[in-house]
Amino acid sequence: MRELTPAQADDLYELIGERAGHSMILTSNRAPVDWYPLFPNPVVAESLLDRLINTSHQVFMNGPSFRPNKRPGRVASTDKPDTH
């Protein structure tokens, strides 16, 4: 994620507000506390994150990235030893 423009922040705030009380899946590679600097208005950031965090079920995942395995031209590795 990168810093939002004021219009983008307002749009995201409205979207989250409209979805309040409905199912939504949101993913991020940043902790919620790291979102604050992305918003030009700290009041909008606090309100949006308050709505998201206080009504959510959070799942934290740690581990290696799967992106390197998806690069074009990469041969998928196997766990089976070569028997030839």
DSSP file (Angstrom, degrees, kcal/mol; ACC not computed):
  #  RESIDUE AA STRUCTURE BP1 BP2  ACC     N-H-->O    O-->H-N    N-H-->O    O-->H-N    TCO  KAPPA ALPHA  PHI   PSI    X-CA   Y-CA   Z-CA
    1    1 A M              0   0    0      0, 0.0     2,-0.3     0, 0.0     3,-0.0   0.000 360.0 360.0 360.0 148.4    0.0    0.0    0.0
    2    2 A R        -     0   0    0      1,-0.1    36,-0.0    36,-0.1     0, 0.0  -0.817 360.0 -63.8-126.5 170.4    1.1    3.5   -0.6
    3    3 A E        -     0   0    0     -2,-0.3     2,-0.3     1,-0.1    36,-0.2  -0.209  54.0-131.4 -56.6 140.0   -0.1    6.9    0.6
    4    4 A L        -     0   0    0     34,-3.2    -1,-0.1     1,-0.1     0, 0.0  -0.655  10.9-123.2 -93.4 148.0   -3.7    7.8   -0.4
    5    5 A T     >  -     0   0    0     -2,-0.3     4,-2.7     1,-0.1     5,-0.2  -0.447  36.2-103.6 -75.5 162.8   -4.8   11.0   -1.9
    6    6 A P  H  > S+     0   0    0      0, 0.0     4,-2.2     0, 0.0     5,-0.2   0.897 124.3  49.9 -55.6 -39.6   -7.5   12.9    0.1
    7    7 A A  H  > S+     0   0    0      2,-0.2     4,-2.4     1,-0.2     5,-0.2   0.911 111.1  48.1 -66.2 -42.0  -10.1   11.7   -2.5
    8    8 A Q  H  > S+     0   0    0      2,-0.2     4,-2.6     1,-0.2     5,-0.2   0.910 111.4  50.4 -64.2 -42.4   -8.9    8.1   -2.3
    9    9 A A  H  X S+     0   0    0     -4,-2.7     4,-2.4     1,-0.2    -2,-0.2   0.913 111.5  48.2 -62.7 -42.8   -9.0    8.2    1.5
   10   10 A D  H  X S+     0   0    0     -4,-2.2     4,-2.5    -5,-0.2    -1,-0.2   0.904 111.4  50.4 -64.1 -41.4  -12.6    9.6    1.4
   11   11 A D  H  X S+     0   0    0     -4,-2.4     4,-2.5     2,-0.2    -2,-0.2   0.923 111.8  47.1 -62.7 -44.3  -13.7    6.9   -1.1
   12   12 A L  H  X S+     0   0    0     -4,-2.6     4,-2.7     2,-0.2     5,-0.2   0.908 111.3  52.0 -64.1 -41.4  -12.2    4.1    1.0
   13   13 A Y  H  X S+     0   0    0     -4,-2.4     4,-2.4     1,-0.2    -2,-0.2   0.923 111.3  46.8 -59.8 -45.7  -13.9    5.6    4.1
   14   14 A E  H  X S+     0   0    0     -4,-2.5     4,-2.5     2,-0.2    -2,-0.2   0.903 111.8  51.1 -63.8 -41.4  -17.3    5.7    2.4
   15   15 A L  H  X S+     0   0    0     -4,-2.5     4,-1.8     2,-0.2    -2,-0.2   0.935 112.1  45.5 -62.0 -47.1  -16.8    2.1    1.1
   16   16 A I  H  X S+     0   0    0     -4,-2.7     4,-0.8     1,-0.2    -1,-0.2   0.901 112.8  52.0 -63.8 -40.3  -16.0    0.8    4.5
   17   17 A G  H >< S+     0   0    0     -4,-2.4     3,-0.6    -5,-0.2    -1,-0.2   0.895 109.7  48.7 -62.2 -40.7  -18.9    2.7    6.0
   18   18 A E  H 3< S+     0   0    0     -4,-2.5    -1,-0.2     1,-0.2    -2,-0.2   0.834 113.0  48.2 -66.9 -33.2  -21.3    1.3    3.4
   19   19 A R  H >< S+     0   0    0     -4,-1.8     3,-2.6    -5,-0.2    -1,-0.2   0.530  79.6 127.3 -87.1  -6.8  -20.1   -2.3    4.1
   20   20 A A  T << S+     0   0    0     -4,-0.8     3,-0.1    -3,-0.6    32,-0.0  -0.275  78.4  19.3 -54.7 130.1  -20.3   -1.9    7.9
   21   21 A G  T 3  S+     0   0    0      1,-0.3     2,-0.3    34,-0.1    -1,-0.3   0.393 110.5  95.4  88.3  -2.8  -22.4   -4.8    9.2
   22   22 A H  S <  S-     0   0    0     -3,-2.6    -1,-0.3     1,-0.0     2,-0.2  -0.778  85.6 -89.1-115.2 162.0  -21.8   -6.9    6.1
   23   23 A S        +     0   0    0     -2,-0.3     2,-0.3    -3,-0.1    -1,-0.0  -0.456  52.0 163.8 -70.5 140.6  -19.2   -9.6    5.3
   24   24 A M        -     0   0    0     -2,-0.2     2,-0.5     2,-0.0     0, 0.0  -0.971  28.3-148.2-156.2 141.1  -16.0   -8.3    3.8
   25   25 A I        +     0   0    0     -2,-0.3     2,-0.4     2,-0.0    -2,-0.0  -0.970  20.3 178.4-113.9 127.0  -12.6   -9.8    3.4
   26   26 A L        -     0   0    0     -2,-0.5     2,-0.3     2,-0.0    -2,-0.0  -0.995   5.8-168.2-129.2 129.8   -9.7   -7.4    3.5
   27   27 A T        +     0   0    0     -2,-0.4     2,-0.3     2,-0.0    -2,-0.0  -0.890  10.8 165.4-119.1 151.4   -6.1   -8.4    3.2
   28   28 A S        -     0   0    0     -2,-0.3    -2,-0.0     1,-0.0     0, 0.0  -0.982  38.0-144.0-157.9 150.8   -2.9   -6.5    3.9
   29   29 A N  S    S+     0   0    0     -2,-0.3     2,-0.3     2,-0.1    -1,-0.0   0.226  85.5  76.0 -99.1  13.4    0.8   -7.1    4.3
   30   30 A R  S    S-     0   0    0      2,-0.0     5,-0.0     3,-0.0    -2,-0.0  -0.929  85.2-113.0-122.3 148.3    0.9   -4.3    6.9
   31   31 A A    >   -     0   0    0     -2,-0.3     3,-1.7     1,-0.1     4,-0.4  -0.439  36.1-109.3 -70.7 151.6   -0.3   -4.2   10.5
   32   32 A P  G >> S+     0   0    0      0, 0.0     3,-1.8     0, 0.0     4,-0.6   0.855 118.7  60.3 -52.8 -37.2   -3.2   -1.8   11.2
   33   33 A V  G >4 S+     0   0    0      1,-0.3     3,-0.5     2,-0.2    16,-0.0   0.796  98.5  59.1 -62.5 -26.2   -0.9    0.6   13.1
   34   34 A D  G <4 S+     0   0    0     -3,-1.7    -1,-0.3     1,-0.2     4,-0.2   0.547  92.5  70.0 -78.7  -7.0    1.1    1.0    9.9
   35   35 A W  G X4 S+     0   0    0     -3,-1.8     3,-2.0    -4,-0.4     4,-0.5   0.805  77.7  78.6 -78.6 -30.1   -2.0    2.2    8.0
   36   36 A Y  G X< S+     0   0    0     -4,-0.6     3,-1.6    -3,-0.5    -1,-0.2   0.871  90.0  51.6 -51.8 -47.2   -2.2    5.6    9.8
   37   37 A P  G 3  S+     0   0    0      0, 0.0    -1,-0.3     0, 0.0    -2,-0.1   0.677  98.5  68.7 -66.5 -13.1    0.6    7.3    7.9
   38   38 A L  G <  S+     0   0    0     -3,-2.0   -34,-3.2    -4,-0.2    -2,-0.2   0.661  88.6  76.2 -77.8 -15.0   -1.1    6.3    4.6
   39   39 A F    <   -     0   0    0     -3,-1.6   -34,-0.1    -4,-0.5   -36,-0.1  -0.819  69.4-149.8-101.4 133.7   -4.0    8.7    5.2
   40   40 A P  S    S+     0   0    0      0, 0.0    -1,-0.1     0, 0.0   -35,-0.1   0.765  91.3  51.8 -70.9 -23.2   -3.7   12.4    4.7
   41   41 A N  S  > S-     0   0    0      1,-0.1     4,-2.0   -35,-0.1     3,-0.3  -0.951  70.0-159.0-116.6 113.5   -6.3   13.1    7.5
   42   42 A P  H  > S+     0   0    0      0, 0.0     4,-2.5     0, 0.0     5,-0.2   0.784  92.6  58.7 -63.8 -26.3   -5.6   11.3   10.8
   43   43 A V  H  > S+     0   0    0      2,-0.2     4,-2.3     1,-0.2     5,-0.2   0.910 107.1  46.4 -68.5 -41.5   -9.3   11.6   11.8
   44   44 A V  H  > S+     0   0    0     -3,-0.3     4,-2.7     2,-0.2     5,-0.3   0.917 112.8  50.9 -64.7 -43.2  -10.4    9.6    8.8
   45   45 A A  H  X S+     0   0    0     -4,-2.0     4,-2.6     1,-0.2     5,-0.3   0.939 111.5  46.8 -59.7 -48.1   -7.7    7.1    9.4
   46   46 A E  H  X S+     0   0    0     -4,-2.5     4,-2.2     1,-0.2    -1,-0.2   0.916 114.7  46.5 -62.2 -44.3   -8.7    6.6   13.1
   47   47 A S  H  X S+     0   0    0     -4,-2.3     4,-2.0     2,-0.2    -1,-0.2   0.925 114.6  46.3 -65.7 -45.3  -12.4    6.3   12.2
   48   48 A L  H  X S+     0   0    0     -4,-2.7     4,-2.1     1,-0.2    -2,-0.2   0.938 115.5  45.0 -63.7 -47.5  -11.9    3.9    9.3
   49   49 A L  H  X S+     0   0    0     -4,-2.6     4,-3.0    -5,-0.3     5,-0.4   0.852 109.6  56.3 -67.7 -33.8   -9.5    1.7   11.3
   50   50 A D  H  X S+     0   0    0     -4,-2.2     4,-1.9    -5,-0.3    -1,-0.2   0.929 109.0  46.8 -61.2 -44.8  -11.8    1.8   14.3
   51   51 A R  H  X S+     0   0    0     -4,-2.0     4,-0.5     1,-0.2    -2,-0.2   0.899 117.8  42.8 -63.6 -41.0  -14.7    0.4   12.2
   52   52 A L  H >< S+     0   0    0     -4,-2.1     3,-0.5    -5,-0.2    -2,-0.2   0.952 118.8  39.9 -71.0 -49.9  -12.5   -2.3   10.7
   53   53 A I  H >< S+     0   0    0     -4,-3.0     3,-1.2     1,-0.2    -3,-0.2   0.891 111.5  53.2 -72.9 -41.5  -10.6   -3.5   13.7
   54   54 A N  H 3< S+     0   0    0     -4,-1.9    -1,-0.2    -5,-0.4    -2,-0.1   0.606 117.7  36.5 -75.4 -10.2  -13.4   -3.4   16.3
   55   55 A T  T << S+     0   0    0     -3,-0.5    -1,-0.3    -4,-0.5     2,-0.2   0.157 102.8  98.0-122.1  17.6  -15.8   -5.5   14.3
   56   56 A S    <   -     0   0    0     -3,-1.2     2,-0.5    -4,-0.1    -3,-0.0  -0.633  62.9-138.9-111.3 163.3  -13.3   -7.9   12.6
   57   57 A H        -     0   0    0     -2,-0.2     2,-0.4     2,-0.0    -3,-0.0  -0.991  32.6-151.7-110.7 119.6  -11.9  -11.4   13.0
   58   58 A Q        -     0   0    0     -2,-0.5     2,-0.5    -5,-0.1    -5,-0.0  -0.794  13.2-167.6-101.8 136.5   -8.2  -11.1   12.3
   59   59 A V        -     0   0    0     -2,-0.4     2,-0.5     2,-0.0    -2,-0.0  -0.983   8.4-159.9-120.6 118.5   -6.1  -13.9   10.9
   60   60 A F        -     0   0    0     -2,-0.5     2,-0.4     2,-0.0    -2,-0.0  -0.861   8.2-170.0-102.1 130.3   -2.3  -13.4   11.1
   61   61 A M        -     0   0    0     -2,-0.5     2,-0.4     2,-0.0    -2,-0.0  -0.971   5.3-177.2-123.3 132.6   -0.2  -15.5    8.7
   62   62 A N        +     0   0    0     -2,-0.4    -2,-0.0     3,-0.0     0, 0.0  -0.960  32.6  88.2-124.9 146.1    3.5  -15.8    8.8
   63   63 A G  S    S-     0   0    0     -2,-0.4    -2,-0.0     0, 0.0     2,-0.0  -0.890  74.3 -40.5 153.7 179.4    5.7  -17.7    6.5
   64   64 A P        -     0   0    0      0, 0.0     2,-0.2     0, 0.0    -2,-0.0  -0.324  63.5-102.5 -70.9 153.8    7.6  -17.5    3.2
   65   65 A S        -     0   0    0      1,-0.1     4,-0.2    -2,-0.0    -3,-0.0  -0.473  16.3-152.4 -73.4 144.6    6.1  -15.7    0.2
   66   66 A F  S >> S+     0   0    0     -2,-0.2     3,-0.8     1,-0.1     4,-0.6   0.511  77.6  91.5 -91.3  -7.0    4.6  -17.8   -2.5
   67   67 A R  G >4 S+     0   0    0      1,-0.2     3,-1.6     2,-0.2     4,-0.4   0.880  77.1  58.6 -59.5 -42.3    5.3  -15.1   -5.1
   68   68 A P  G >4 S+     0   0    0      0, 0.0     3,-1.0     0, 0.0    -1,-0.2   0.853 103.4  54.8 -58.6 -30.6    8.7  -16.4   -6.2
   69   69 A N  G <4 S+     0   0    0     -3,-0.8    -2,-0.2     1,-0.2    -3,-0.1   0.659 104.8  54.7 -74.4 -14.4    7.1  -19.8   -7.1
   70   70 A K  G << S+     0   0    0     -3,-1.6    -1,-0.2    -4,-0.6    -3,-0.1   0.374  77.0 123.6-100.1   3.1    4.7  -18.0   -9.4
   71   71 A R  S X  S-     0   0    0     -3,-1.0     3,-1.7    -4,-0.4    -4,-0.0  -0.390  73.7 -98.9 -65.1 140.1    7.3  -16.1  -11.5
   72   72 A P  T 3  S+     0   0    0      0, 0.0    -1,-0.1     0, 0.0     3,-0.1  -0.320 107.2  20.2 -58.9 139.3    7.0  -16.8  -15.3
   73   73 A G  T 3  S+     0   0    0      1,-0.3     2,-0.3    -3,-0.1    -2,-0.1   0.375  88.8 133.6  84.2  -4.6    9.5  -19.4  -16.5
   74   74 A R    <   -     0   0    0     -3,-1.7     2,-0.5    -5,-0.1    -1,-0.3  -0.635  53.8-133.2 -81.0 134.6   10.1  -20.9  -13.1
   75   75 A V        -     0   0    0     -2,-0.3     2,-0.1    -3,-0.1    -1,-0.0  -0.753  25.9-115.1 -86.9 128.5   10.0  -24.7  -13.0
   76   76 A A        -     0   0    0     -2,-0.5     2,-0.2     1,-0.1    -1,-0.1  -0.407  30.2-131.6 -63.8 134.2    7.9  -26.0  -10.1
   77   77 A S        -     0   0    0     -2,-0.1     2,-0.3     2,-0.0    -1,-0.1  -0.556  16.7-150.1 -85.1 153.5    9.9  -27.9   -7.6
   78   78 A T        -     0   0    0     -2,-0.2    -1,-0.0     2,-0.2     0, 0.0  -0.895  16.7-141.4-120.8 153.7    8.9  -31.3   -6.3
   79   79 A D  S    S+     0   0    0     -2,-0.3    -1,-0.1     2,-0.1    -2,-0.0   0.528  76.0  98.7 -88.5  -7.2    9.6  -32.9   -2.9
   80   80 A K  S    S-     0   0    0      1,-0.1    -2,-0.2     3,-0.0     2,-0.1  -0.642  77.5-121.9 -83.3 134.2   10.2  -36.3   -4.5
   81   81 A P        -     0   0    0      0, 0.0     2,-0.4     0, 0.0    -2,-0.1  -0.438  31.0-103.1 -71.9 150.2   13.8  -37.3   -5.1
   82   82 A D        -     0   0    0      1,-0.1     0, 0.0    -2,-0.1     0, 0.0  -0.611  34.5-174.2 -73.9 125.0   14.8  -38.1   -8.7
   83   83 A T              0   0    0     -2,-0.4    -1,-0.1     1,-0.2    -3,-0.0   0.287 360.0 360.0-105.8   8.7   15.0  -41.9   -9.1
   84   84 A H              0   0    0      0, 0.0    -1,-0.2     0, 0.0    -2,-0.0   0.482 360.0 360.0 -84.5 360.0   16.4  -42.1  -12.6
